Amino acid sequence: MSSHTLRVGLIGAGGIGRTHLASYERVREAQIVAIVDIDEETARTAAQRVGAQAFRDVEQMLHHVEVDAVDICTPPSAHLEVASLAIEHGLHVLCEKPLAHQPNAARQMVRAAEEKGVKLMTAFCHRFHPPIVALKRLIESGELGEVVMFRNRFAVPLKGVEERWFSDKEVAGGGVLMDTSVHSIDLFRFLVGEVARVQAVTRQTNPAIGEVEDTAIALLSTADNRMGVVEASWVLAAGFNVVEVYGTEGAAMVHYWDGFKSRYKTNKMDDWQPLDESGPDRFAGEIQHFVDACLGRTELQVTGYDGLRAVEIVYEAYAIATG
Ligand SMILES: NC(=O)c1ccc[n+]([C@@H]2O[C@H](COP(=O)([O-])OP(=O)(O)OC[C@H]3O[C@@H](n4cnc5c(N)ncnc54)[C@H](O)[C@@H]3O)[C@@H](O)[C@H]2O)c1
């Protein structure tokens, strides 16, 4: 292993943990050296796949292997404890969204990382989706004029959600707003600006889901009244999944999973043009950025503070939601 390789412990080898694991194979200068999962079989299977050591908790890993960073892919209520231990040991942290299941836990994580001087990155993968990267460049170039409206719909049916931690408020911190719309809120902050006000309507369509909402709309606005609509559902039939941005000089839309091409058009154009979709996929892009930041090659572009803001805004939405 070269001295420029970041040694990473992956914590939680479930659904997204396995996606991250596959992504490290496409990332430069990082190696997964340990896998931790409270389910020993899950840890062992994942570790065998990448030639890492398997552990059942973080303390055990810290005792046996040298790591520079951890990548936290556990359910949200476990993020604080795992991150606190890692930060205490001077490790950099990449943490899945939502940064934590409630704002106070997220705040503690941000404060601890600042005090220790380690990197804390929230895994907002959509910022690294190639057409979103192209859209950000387009906005910054001024070609769309002043961006005034935003719309983001992420509504992929989540089968069996009533039987998983996603619908357990204590673990997840909320329903589809906390799970899915944290991404949308972050995209609004990334592409449009800081959220100054939020309004929301939530609904439970499937009563078996228990306490949390499975469908929601939130309205976001900046201090100067640029505005966004965020739509999310776990239970509606598949439809468009799209990020739309409207400016005074042009518009752009990024499509996900629905076969439509991402495109943009300005007042100077006769027809829509494709947005550049080339580049590493969003997970490889996200992890490469974390690795580069930990190795001092770039400034962290998406931080613990970004994760905290998204959780705070979801909580504001819950406080005033009707439904
Ligand atoms: N960015 C994305 O697109 C995306 C997609 C899916 C999930 N997520 C996020 O990733 C996280 C995990 O979601 P998932 O779908 O992979 O869940 P999952 O239930 O499939 O996997 C979680 C894994 O963590 C393990 N685990 C639980 N507590 C642990 C602990 N204290 N220490 C070690 N391991 C522990 C479980 O045994 C399980 O293997 C959540 O925060 C979720 O919101 C993000």
The ligand as an ORCA input file, in Angstrom:
! r2SCAN-3c Opt
* xyz 0 1
  N     -27.282      8.098     -0.763
  C     -28.197      7.225     -1.119
  O     -28.641      7.214     -2.268
  C     -28.685      6.221     -0.090
  C     -29.415      5.097     -0.516
  C     -29.822      4.170      0.451
  C     -29.529      4.390      1.811
  N     -28.849      5.514      2.180
  C     -28.515      5.769      3.604
  O     -27.522      4.815      4.006
  C     -27.738      4.400      5.364
  C     -27.932      2.878      5.393
  O     -29.046      2.512      4.582
  P     -29.187      1.044      3.919
  O     -30.305      1.123      2.953
  O     -27.859      0.577      3.457
  O     -29.646      0.199      5.210
  P     -29.516     -1.385      5.412
  O     -30.470     -1.728      6.497
  O     -29.624     -2.093      4.089
  O     -28.012     -1.580      5.923
  C     -27.551     -1.095      7.168
  C     -26.452     -2.030      7.685
  O     -25.888     -1.447      8.873
  C     -25.731     -2.475      9.851
  N     -25.714     -1.814     11.172
  C     -26.776     -1.331     11.887
  N     -26.328     -0.713     12.999
  C     -24.961     -0.829     13.011
  C     -23.945     -0.392     13.888
  N     -24.229      0.276     15.025
  N     -22.654     -0.702     13.590
  C     -22.362     -1.404     12.455
  N     -23.299     -1.825     11.581
  C     -24.583     -1.540     11.834
  C     -26.881     -3.432      9.606
  O     -26.633     -4.723     10.147
  C     -26.970     -3.414      8.066
  O     -26.144     -4.419      7.489
  C     -28.935      5.225      5.852
  O     -28.477      6.396      6.488
  C     -29.678      5.563      4.561
  O     -30.486      6.723      4.653
  C     -28.400      6.404      1.250
*
